[in-house]
Amino acid sequence: MTQDVDLVLDPERVSEVQEGFLAALTAAGFYFSDSTAAQAIASGKMFQLLDIEQVIKLDLYVRCLVPGELDRSVRVELFPGVELPIVARTDAALSKLVWVEHGSHRSRRDLRMILADATRDENSVVRRKAAEMGLTALMDEVLAENDELDV
């Protein structure tokens, strides 16, 4: 799938507990910029965490890119004792589609990979929501692309 984990945070809740939240991330061994995180929380943007031990990057989104995605997030224990809401597969696909619309080439591949492992129901949901967002033609274009290198 992608090379990172996307986490969606409730902007109001994370603002209420910001100091303790950032302290807990530091105590858990995550690397990040305090000022960048504080600014992202205040402005409803994204900031990144790096876990050197697990060799993983986490993108924390302090806002919904796809309407209602917080309500559909899935709680997963990423590390022992660390359970976080992770964007649902359908919303991850739709987020990638939005990023493709903004010019992200890597998101094109990510979208194909996400949907390759999706269930029939998940694919139907993504297709329906893409239509609601006016992105059906773009999704069809991306899904028709080939991931193989021409040799």
C-alpha positions in Angstrom: 0.0 0.0 0.0 1.4 3.4 0.8 4.7 4.2 2.5 3.1 5.8 5.5 0.1 5.6 7.8 -2.6 8.3 7.6 -4.3 9.2 10.8 -7.3 11.5 11.0 -7.7 13.6 14.2 -10.7 15.4 15.5 -9.6 19.1 15.3 -11.7 20.1 18.4 -10.6 17.2 20.5 -6.9 17.4 19.7 -6.9 21.2 20.4 -8.4 20.5 23.8 -5.6 18.0 24.8 -2.8 19.4 22.6 -0.1 19.8 25.3 -0.7 16.3 26.7 -1.1 14.8 23.3 2.2 16.2 22.0 4.0 15.2 25.3 2.6 11.6 24.9 3.9 11.4 21.4 7.4 12.6 22.5 7.3 10.1 25.4 6.4 7.3 23.0 9.5 8.0 21.0 8.1 9.7 18.0 10.2 12.4 16.2 8.5 15.5 15.1 8.7 19.3 15.2 6.8 20.8 18.2 6.2 24.1 16.4 5.1 22.4 13.1 2.7 20.1 15.1 1.3 23.1 17.1 0.8 25.1 13.9 -0.9 22.2 12.1 -3.3 21.7 15.0 -4.1 25.4 15.2 -4.7 25.6 11.4 -6.3 22.2 10.8 -3.5 21.0 8.6 -1.3 17.8 8.5 1.9 17.1 10.4 4.2 14.1 10.4 5.6 11.8 13.0 8.6 9.4 12.5 9.1 6.3 14.4 12.7 5.3 13.9 12.4 2.0 15.7 9.4 0.8 13.6 10.8 2.6 10.5 7.4 4.2 9.7 6.1 7.6 9.0 2.7 8.7 10.3 0.7 11.6 8.7 -1.6 13.1 11.2 -4.5 15.0 9.5 -6.2 17.5 11.8 -9.2 17.8 9.5 -11.4 15.8 7.1 -10.3 15.7 3.5 -13.3 13.6 2.6 -16.6 14.7 4.3 -17.5 12.3 7.2 -14.2 10.4 7.2 -13.8 10.8 11.0 -17.1 9.0 11.5 -15.8 6.1 9.4 -12.3 5.9 10.8 -11.1 2.5 12.0 -9.4 2.2 15.4 -6.3 0.0 15.2 -3.6 -0.8 17.8 -0.5 0.4 15.8 2.0 -0.3 18.6 1.5 -2.0 22.0 -0.8 0.3 24.0 -1.2 2.8 21.1 -4.6 2.6 19.5 -5.4 5.3 16.9 -8.2 6.0 14.4 -7.0 5.2 10.9 -8.8 6.4 7.8 -11.0 3.7 6.3 -9.9 2.1 3.0 -12.7 3.8 1.1 -11.8 7.2 2.5 -8.0 6.6 1.9 -8.8 5.8 -1.8 -10.9 9.0 -2.1 -8.2 11.0 -0.4 -5.7 9.7 -2.9 -8.1 10.7 -5.7 -8.3 14.2 -4.3 -4.5 14.4 -4.2 -4.4 13.1 -7.8 -6.7 15.9 -8.7 -4.1 18.3 -7.1 -1.3 16.8 -9.2 0.2 14.1 -7.0 1.7 11.4 -9.2 2.5 9.1 -6.3 -1.2 9.1 -5.3 -2.1 7.7 -8.7 -0.2 4.5 -7.9 -1.4 4.5 -4.3 -5.0 4.7 -5.4 -4.6 1.7 -7.8 -2.9 -0.3 -5.0 -5.6 0.6 -2.4 -8.4 -0.4 -4.8 -6.6 -3.6 -6.0 -7.0 -5.0 -2.4 -10.5 -3.5 -1.9 -13.6 -5.6 -1.6 -16.4 -5.3 -4.2 -18.4 -3.3 -1.6 -15.5 -1.0 -0.9 -15.0 -0.4 -4.7 -18.7 0.4 -5.0 -18.6 2.9 -2.2 -15.5 4.6 -3.7 -17.1 4.8 -7.2 -20.3 6.2 -5.8 -18.5 8.8 -3.7 -16.1 9.7 -6.5 -19.2 10.4 -8.7 -20.7 12.6 -5.9 -17.4 14.5 -5.9 -17.3 14.8 -9.7 -14.1 12.7 -9.9 -15.4 9.6 -11.8 -13.5 10.3 -15.1 -10.3 11.0 -13.2 -10.7 7.7 -11.2 -11.3 5.8 -14.4 -8.2 7.4 -16.0 -6.0 6.5 -13.0 -7.3 2.9 -12.8 -6.6 2.4 -16.5 -2.9 3.2 -16.0 -0.3 0.5 -16.0 2.1 0.1 -13.0 4.6 -1.9 -15.0 7.6 -0.3 -16.6 7.8 -0.7 -20.3 11.1 -2.5 -21.1 
